[in-house]
Amino acid sequence: MPFAVDPKDRQVPTIPPPGQRIRLVLDTDAKNEIDDQWAIALAILSPERFAIEGFVGANFDNELGGPDGVERSAREIELVLEKARAAFDNSKTMHAIDLTLCIIPEMMNLLGGIDDTDAVVIDIVQECLDFIAEIIEAEELTPHQIEILFNKLMEHAPRQKSDYARNELRLDLLRCCTMLADNPELRVKLENHLSALTNPYDEDSWDTKYFVEKVNLIRYHLVEQYDGPKKAREFIEQNLQYPYFRKIALENALQKNNYNLVIKLALDGEKQDQNLPGLVNDWKGYRYKALQLSGKLDEQRRLAIDFILDGSYAYYKELKDTYDSEAWSSVYPQIIAMLEKQNKNYRPLFPGILIEEGEKFKLLEYVQQRPSLIENYYQHLLPEYEKEVYTLFQQYILQTAARANKRKDYQAVCDIIRNLKKAGGIESALEIKHKLLAQYPSRPAFKDELGRV
């Protein structure tokens, strides 16, 4: 039985008298029918009558809509932003800001309920934020306008940590606020808000620590903008536990040629972030640069070997450049031995070094343990190890054929046979082809593909 609403339970809002503004939220499937466009246009062009609180992109699921109805409505609402730009161009600054801010909260709410893989909604919000920043930079706002805009931005700023996308966008609102906070009263209000955002958290997870780092970055820009370079340096030193601030400190030290400080900051970072390999690698990179620029060759070489053992071919080339050819001939065999002992030579680094140094026999041994790599390295083994190369190709073809069970797999086997012929193994290719035909007589699709080789 359909649900019926008693007319007595309906609440019809009272329309304010002329001269009084109506607070308005438009819930609209804007891409569906033309009446929604008229409603949006009427609201935008009547600021004296309507105080627009927001637009909601509603879904519509008919022949014009479907699963992407919300996204299509959101794109249509983006036209509101174009109207806002027109208002700004016509010197209606506050009206432009009002229109822009009415989009942001509703798009934020929409983010929580849809799959925004294509970043349709995020792009709209980001465009709004960029437009607000453009207005702040381009306009000489009066103190009264600054305070109104500041308070409007603060209304939509984050009150707590939420999901990643909305965190980033709402924090951008607070970054806009830093551009307006030269008034001491507004600055105190912003700083209190930023402190309240970070106080509840113990930073026991990476996403919380990242969120707090982003909030502190806004505080840093506030200090940098209004308190001068000395206070900014102090703020950086107080926040070295966050990667962004350590990187700023390292870059500043490098610019001043203070290589000892770079090394200290990098070593401290390596110790602090020892469980985060990516960051440790960043800090070691700064330390390497400082050692290189300060002429500490022995330490630079030792660190280069650390990078090599961790899989970096670029540092192998750099290390080689620090030796003359005679000295290098006794160094690189030691590095190869260390890599072999490390048992991580499955990385591309190891065969790359063998090729660089012309160690063809060691490269052959390496590939013999991994026949599937023969397609990558056969060119470096010919012509010296022709027989071995063809044997490895045949082994790899048989292994691949044993796993094949559909036409796509059979085509992959035949591609390897073609590469064997390309390597000069025409007779070996014919031999393995006949062997496969005999081994798999009841696979017509495989026979068909083999017939095309």
C-alpha positions as CSV (number, residue, x, y, z in Angstrom):
1,M,0.0,0.0,0.0
2,P,1.6,3.3,-1.0
3,F,2.6,5.6,1.9
4,A,0.2,8.6,2.2
5,V,0.9,11.9,3.9
6,D,-1.9,13.5,5.7
7,P,-2.3,17.1,4.3
8,K,-2.6,18.3,7.9
9,D,1.0,17.1,8.5
10,R,2.5,19.1,5.7
11,Q,4.5,22.2,6.6
12,V,4.4,25.0,4.0
13,P,7.1,27.6,4.7
14,T,6.0,31.1,5.2
15,I,7.2,33.4,2.4
16,P,9.0,36.4,3.9
17,P,7.6,39.8,2.9
18,P,9.1,41.9,0.1
19,G,12.5,43.3,1.0
20,Q,13.4,40.3,3.2
21,R,15.8,37.6,1.8
22,I,14.8,34.0,1.6
23,R,17.4,31.4,2.6
24,L,17.5,28.9,-0.2
25,V,18.8,25.4,-0.9
26,L,18.1,24.1,-4.4
27,D,17.9,20.3,-4.7
28,T,18.0,19.8,-8.4
29,D,18.5,17.1,-11.0
30,A,19.8,20.0,-13.1
31,K,20.7,17.9,-16.2
32,N,17.2,16.5,-16.6
33,E,14.7,19.2,-17.6
34,I,14.8,22.9,-18.4
35,D,12.8,24.1,-15.4
36,D,15.8,23.4,-13.2
37,Q,17.9,25.8,-15.2
38,W,15.3,28.5,-14.8
39,A,15.2,28.0,-11.1
40,I,19.0,28.2,-10.8
41,A,19.2,31.3,-13.0
42,L,16.4,33.0,-11.0
43,A,18.1,32.3,-7.7
44,I,21.5,33.5,-8.9
45,L,20.3,36.7,-10.5
46,S,18.1,37.7,-7.6
47,P,20.6,38.2,-4.7
48,E,18.3,40.8,-3.1
49,R,15.6,38.2,-2.7
50,F,17.5,34.9,-2.2
51,A,20.3,34.0,0.2
52,I,21.6,30.9,-1.5
53,E,22.9,28.3,1.0
54,G,23.7,25.6,-1.5
55,F,23.0,23.5,-4.5
56,V,22.4,19.7,-4.3
57,G,23.1,17.6,-7.4
58,A,20.2,15.1,-7.4
59,N,20.2,11.8,-9.2
60,F,17.7,11.2,-12.1
61,D,17.3,7.7,-13.5
62,N,15.4,7.9,-16.7
63,E,16.3,7.7,-20.4
64,L,18.4,10.9,-20.0
65,G,20.0,9.9,-16.7
66,G,21.1,6.6,-15.3
67,P,23.9,5.7,-12.9
68,D,25.8,8.9,-13.7
69,G,22.8,11.1,-13.0
70,V,24.4,12.7,-9.9
71,E,27.7,13.5,-11.8
72,R,25.8,15.0,-14.7
73,S,23.7,17.2,-12.3
74,A,27.0,18.2,-10.6
75,R,28.5,19.3,-13.9
76,E,25.4,21.3,-14.6
77,I,25.6,23.0,-11.3
78,E,29.1,24.0,-12.3
79,L,27.4,26.6,-14.4
80,V,26.8,28.4,-11.1
81,L,30.5,29.0,-10.9
82,E,30.5,30.5,-14.4
83,K,27.8,32.9,-13.1
84,A,30.0,33.7,-10.1
85,R,32.9,34.6,-12.4
86,A,30.6,36.8,-14.4
87,A,29.6,38.6,-11.2
88,F,33.2,39.0,-10.3
89,D,34.0,40.4,-13.7
90,N,31.2,42.9,-13.2
91,S,32.7,44.1,-9.8
92,K,30.1,42.2,-7.7
93,T,32.8,40.7,-5.6
94,M,30.8,39.6,-2.5
95,H,28.0,38.2,-4.7
96,A,30.6,36.2,-6.6
97,I,32.0,34.8,-3.3
98,D,28.5,33.9,-2.1
99,L,27.7,32.0,-5.2
100,T,31.1,30.2,-5.0
101,L,30.7,29.2,-1.4
102,C,27.2,27.9,-1.8
103,I,28.6,25.2,-4.2
104,I,31.4,24.0,-1.9
105,P,29.5,22.4,1.1
106,E,27.0,20.6,-1.1
107,M,29.8,19.2,-3.3
108,M,31.6,18.1,-0.2
109,N,28.5,16.2,1.0
110,L,28.2,14.7,-2.5
111,L,31.7,13.3,-2.2
112,G,30.7,11.2,0.7
113,G,27.9,9.4,-1.2
114,I,29.2,8.7,-4.7
115,D,32.1,7.1,-6.5
116,D,34.1,10.1,-7.7
117,T,36.8,8.1,-9.5
118,D,36.9,10.5,-12.4
119,A,37.3,13.5,-9.9
120,V,34.3,15.3,-11.4
121,V,33.1,16.7,-8.0
122,I,36.7,17.2,-6.6
123,D,37.5,19.3,-9.7
124,I,34.5,21.5,-9.2
125,V,35.4,22.1,-5.6
126,Q,39.0,22.8,-6.5
127,E,37.9,25.3,-9.1
128,C,35.8,27.1,-6.5
129,L,38.8,27.3,-4.1
130,D,41.1,28.5,-6.9
131,F,38.6,31.2,-7.8
132,I,38.3,32.4,-4.1
133,A,42.1,32.6,-3.9
134,E,42.1,34.6,-7.2
135,I,39.5,37.0,-5.8
136,I,41.6,37.5,-2.6
137,E,44.8,38.2,-4.6
138,A,43.2,40.4,-7.2
139,E,40.8,42.5,-5.1
140,E,41.6,45.3,-2.6
141,L,38.9,44.2,-0.2
142,T,37.8,46.5,2.6
143,P,38.3,45.4,6.2
144,H,34.6,44.7,6.4
145,Q,34.6,42.5,3.3
146,I,37.7,40.7,4.5
147,E,36.0,39.9,7.8
148,I,32.8,38.7,6.1
149,L,34.8,36.5,3.6
150,F,37.0,35.1,6.4
151,N,34.0,34.1,8.5
152,K,32.3,32.5,5.5
153,L,35.4,30.5,4.8
154,M,35.7,29.4,8.4
155,E,32.0,28.2,8.4
156,H,32.9,25.6,5.8
157,A,36.4,24.7,7.2
158,P,37.0,21.3,8.7
159,R,36.0,20.7,12.3
160,Q,37.7,17.3,12.5
161,K,39.6,14.8,10.3
162,S,37.5,13.0,7.7
163,D,38.3,11.1,4.6
164,Y,41.4,12.1,2.5
165,A,39.6,14.0,-0.4
166,R,37.5,16.1,1.9
167,N,40.4,16.8,4.3
168,E,42.5,18.2,1.4
169,L,39.7,20.4,0.1
170,R,38.6,21.7,3.4
171,L,42.2,22.5,4.4
172,D,42.4,24.5,1.2
173,L,39.7,26.7,2.6
174,L,41.9,27.3,5.7
175,R,44.8,28.1,3.4
176,C,42.7,30.8,1.8
177,C,42.0,32.1,5.3
178,T,45.8,32.7,5.9
179,M,45.7,35.2,3.1
180,L,43.1,37.3,5.0
181,A,44.6,36.9,8.6
182,D,46.7,40.1,8.8
183,N,44.1,41.4,11.3
184,P,45.2,40.2,14.8
185,E,41.7,39.2,15.8
186,L,41.2,37.1,12.7
187,R,44.6,35.5,13.1
188,V,43.9,34.5,16.7
189,K,40.6,32.9,15.5
190,L,42.4,31.0,12.7
191,E,45.2,29.8,15.0
192,N,42.7,28.6,17.7
193,H,40.8,26.7,15.0
194,L,44.0,25.1,13.7
195,S,45.0,24.1,17.3
196,A,41.6,22.6,17.9
197,L,42.0,20.5,14.8
198,T,45.2,18.8,16.0
199,N,44.7,18.6,19.7
200,P,42.4,15.5,19.8
201,Y,44.9,13.2,18.0
202,D,47.8,11.1,19.2
203,E,49.2,10.7,15.7
204,D,49.2,6.9,16.2
205,S,48.4,6.3,12.5
206,W,50.0,7.5,9.3
207,D,46.8,9.2,8.1
208,T,46.4,11.1,11.3
209,K,50.1,12.2,11.3
210,Y,49.6,13.3,7.7
211,F,46.6,15.3,8.6
212,V,48.3,17.0,11.5
213,E,51.3,17.7,9.2
214,K,49.0,19.4,6.7
215,V,47.4,21.6,9.5
216,N,50.9,22.6,10.7
217,L,51.9,23.5,7.2
218,I,49.0,26.0,7.2
219,R,50.3,27.4,10.5
220,Y,53.8,27.6,9.0
221,H,52.5,29.7,6.1
222,L,50.8,31.9,8.6
223,V,54.0,32.5,10.5
224,E,56.1,32.9,7.3
225,Q,53.6,35.5,5.9
226,Y,53.2,37.6,9.0
227,D,56.1,37.0,11.5
228,G,59.2,37.0,9.3
229,P,62.0,34.5,8.4
230,K,63.4,34.1,11.9
231,K,60.1,32.9,13.4
232,A,59.5,30.7,10.3
233,R,62.9,29.0,10.9
234,E,62.0,28.4,14.5
235,F,58.7,26.9,13.5
236,I,60.5,24.5,11.0
237,E,62.9,23.4,13.8
238,Q,60.0,22.6,16.1
239,N,58.3,20.4,13.5
240,L,61.1,18.3,12.1
241,Q,59.2,15.2,13.0
242,Y,57.1,15.9,9.9
243,P,58.8,15.0,6.5
244,Y,57.7,18.3,4.8
245,F,59.4,20.4,7.4
246,R,62.6,18.3,7.4
247,K,62.8,18.7,3.6
248,I,62.4,22.5,4.0
249,A,65.2,22.5,6.6
250,L,67.4,20.3,4.3
251,E,66.8,22.5,1.3
252,N,67.6,25.7,3.3
253,A,70.9,24.1,4.6
254,L,71.9,23.1,1.1
255,Q,71.2,26.6,-0.2
256,K,73.6,28.0,2.5
257,N,76.2,25.3,1.7
258,N,75.9,24.1,5.3
259,Y,76.7,20.5,4.4
260,N,77.4,19.4,8.0
261,L,73.9,20.5,9.0
262,V,72.5,18.6,6.0
263,I,74.3,15.5,7.0
264,K,73.0,15.8,10.6
265,L,69.4,16.5,9.6
266,A,69.5,13.6,7.2
267,L,71.0,11.1,9.7
268,D,68.4,12.2,12.3
269,G,65.7,11.6,9.7
270,E,67.0,8.2,8.9
271,K,66.9,7.2,12.6
272,Q,63.5,8.8,13.2
273,D,61.8,7.1,10.1
274,Q,63.7,3.8,10.1
275,N,60.5,1.9,9.6
276,L,59.6,4.0,6.5
277,P,61.9,2.9,3.7
278,G,60.8,5.5,1.2
279,L,61.5,8.4,3.6
280,V,64.8,6.8,4.7
281,N,65.8,6.7,1.0
282,D,65.0,10.4,0.7
283,W,67.1,11.4,3.7
284,K,70.0,9.2,2.5
285,G,69.7,11.0,-0.9
286,Y,70.2,14.4,0.8
287,R,73.1,13.0,2.8
288,Y,74.7,11.7,-0.4
289,K,74.4,15.1,-2.1
290,A,76.0,16.8,1.0
291,L,78.9,14.3,1.0
292,Q,79.4,14.8,-2.7
293,L,79.4,18.6,-2.5
294,S,81.6,18.7,0.5
295,G,84.2,16.5,-1.1
296,K,84.0,13.6,1.5
297,L,84.7,11.0,-1.2
298,D,85.2,7.9,1.0
299,E,81.9,8.5,2.8
300,Q,80.2,9.2,-0.5
301,R,81.4,6.0,-2.0
302,R,80.3,4.0,1.1
303,L,76.8,5.5,0.9
304,A,76.7,4.8,-2.9
305,I,77.4,1.1,-2.2
306,D,74.5,1.1,0.3
307,F,72.2,2.5,-2.5
308,I,73.5,-0.1,-4.9
309,L,72.9,-3.0,-2.5
310,D,69.4,-1.6,-2.1
311,G,68.8,-1.8,-5.9
312,S,69.8,1.6,-7.4
313,Y,71.7,1.3,-10.7
314,A,72.0,5.1,-10.9
315,Y,74.3,5.2,-7.9
316,Y,76.4,2.4,-9.5
317,K,77.1,4.7,-12.4
318,E,77.9,7.5,-10.1
319,L,80.2,5.4,-8.0
320,K,82.0,4.2,-11.2
321,D,82.6,7.8,-12.2
322,T,84.6,8.4,-9.0
323,Y,87.3,5.9,-10.0
324,D,89.7,5.7,-12.9
325,S,89.4,2.6,-15.1
326,E,92.4,0.8,-13.6
327,A,91.1,1.2,-10.0
328,W,87.5,0.4,-11.0
329,S,88.6,-3.0,-12.4
330,S,89.2,-4.2,-8.9
331,V,86.2,-2.5,-7.3
332,Y,83.3,-3.7,-9.4
333,P,84.0,-7.5,-8.8
334,Q,83.6,-6.8,-5.1
335,I,80.2,-5.2,-5.6
336,I,79.1,-8.2,-7.8
337,A,80.2,-10.5,-5.0
338,M,78.3,-8.5,-2.4
339,L,75.1,-8.6,-4.6
340,E,75.5,-12.4,-5.1
341,K,75.9,-13.0,-1.4
342,Q,72.9,-10.7,-0.7
343,N,70.7,-13.1,-2.7
344,K,68.6,-10.2,-4.1
345,N,70.0,-10.4,-7.6
346,Y,66.6,-10.9,-9.1
347,R,66.5,-7.2,-9.5
348,P,67.2,-5.6,-12.9
349,L,70.3,-4.0,-11.2
350,F,72.3,-7.2,-11.2
351,P,72.1,-8.1,-14.9
352,G,72.5,-4.4,-15.7
353,I,75.9,-4.4,-13.9
354,L,76.9,-7.6,-15.6
355,I,76.1,-6.1,-19.0
356,E,77.8,-2.8,-18.1
357,E,81.0,-4.6,-17.2
358,G,80.9,-7.2,-20.1
359,E,80.5,-10.2,-17.7
360,K,78.8,-12.4,-20.2
361,F,79.4,-15.7,-18.6
362,K,78.0,-14.5,-15.2
363,L,75.0,-13.1,-17.2
364,L,74.5,-16.5,-18.8
365,E,74.6,-18.2,-15.4
366,Y,72.1,-15.7,-14.1
367,V,69.6,-16.3,-17.0
368,Q,70.1,-20.1,-16.8
369,Q,68.6,-19.9,-13.3
370,R,65.7,-17.9,-14.7
371,P,64.9,-19.0,-18.3
372,S,62.0,-16.7,-18.5
373,L,64.5,-13.8,-18.8
374,I,66.0,-15.1,-22.0
375,E,63.9,-12.8,-24.2
376,N,65.3,-9.8,-22.3
377,Y,69.0,-10.7,-22.4
378,Y,69.7,-13.0,-25.4
379,Q,71.1,-10.1,-27.4
380,H,73.9,-9.6,-24.8
381,L,74.8,-13.3,-24.9
382,L,75.2,-13.7,-28.6
383,P,77.2,-14.7,-30.5
384,E,79.5,-16.2,-27.8
385,Y,76.8,-18.4,-26.2
386,E,74.6,-19.2,-29.2
387,K,73.9,-22.8,-28.3
388,E,73.1,-22.0,-24.6
389,V,70.7,-19.2,-25.7
390,Y,68.7,-21.5,-28.0
391,T,68.5,-24.2,-25.3
392,L,67.2,-21.6,-22.8
393,F,64.6,-20.4,-25.3
394,Q,63.4,-24.0,-25.8
395,Q,63.2,-24.5,-22.0
396,Y,61.2,-21.4,-21.6
397,I,58.8,-22.3,-24.5
398,L,58.1,-25.7,-22.9
399,Q,57.5,-24.2,-19.5
400,T,55.1,-21.6,-20.9
401,A,53.3,-24.2,-23.1
402,A,52.7,-26.4,-20.0
403,R,50.7,-23.6,-18.4
404,A,48.8,-22.7,-21.5
405,N,45.1,-23.6,-21.7
406,K,43.5,-21.0,-24.0
407,R,44.1,-19.3,-27.4
408,K,45.6,-16.2,-25.8
409,D,48.2,-18.4,-24.0
410,Y,49.0,-20.3,-27.2
411,Q,49.6,-17.0,-29.0
412,A,52.1,-16.0,-26.2
413,V,54.0,-19.3,-26.7
414,C,54.2,-18.7,-30.5
415,D,55.5,-15.2,-29.9
416,I,58.4,-16.7,-27.9
417,I,59.1,-19.1,-30.8
418,R,59.2,-16.1,-33.2
419,N,61.7,-14.4,-30.9
420,L,63.8,-17.5,-31.0
421,K,63.8,-17.3,-34.8
422,K,64.7,-13.6,-34.5
423,A,67.7,-14.6,-32.4
424,G,68.9,-16.7,-35.3
425,G,67.6,-20.1,-33.9
426,I,65.5,-21.0,-37.0
427,E,66.3,-24.7,-36.7
428,S,65.7,-24.7,-32.9
429,A,62.4,-23.0,-33.5
430,L,61.3,-25.6,-36.0
431,E,62.4,-28.4,-33.7
432,I,60.4,-27.0,-30.7
433,K,57.4,-26.4,-32.9
434,H,57.3,-30.1,-34.0
435,K,57.8,-31.2,-30.4
436,L,54.8,-29.1,-29.2
437,L,52.6,-30.5,-32.1
438,A,53.5,-34.0,-31.0
439,Q,53.1,-33.3,-27.3
440,Y,49.6,-31.5,-27.6
441,P,47.8,-33.3,-30.4
442,S,44.3,-32.7,-29.0
443,R,44.5,-28.9,-28.8
444,P,43.2,-27.6,-32.2
445,A,43.6,-24.0,-31.2
446,F,47.2,-24.5,-30.3
447,K,47.8,-26.4,-33.6
448,D,46.2,-23.5,-35.4
449,E,48.5,-20.9,-33.8
450,L,51.6,-23.0,-34.3
451,G,50.7,-23.3,-38.0
452,R,51.0,-19.5,-38.3
453,V,54.6,-19.4,-37.0
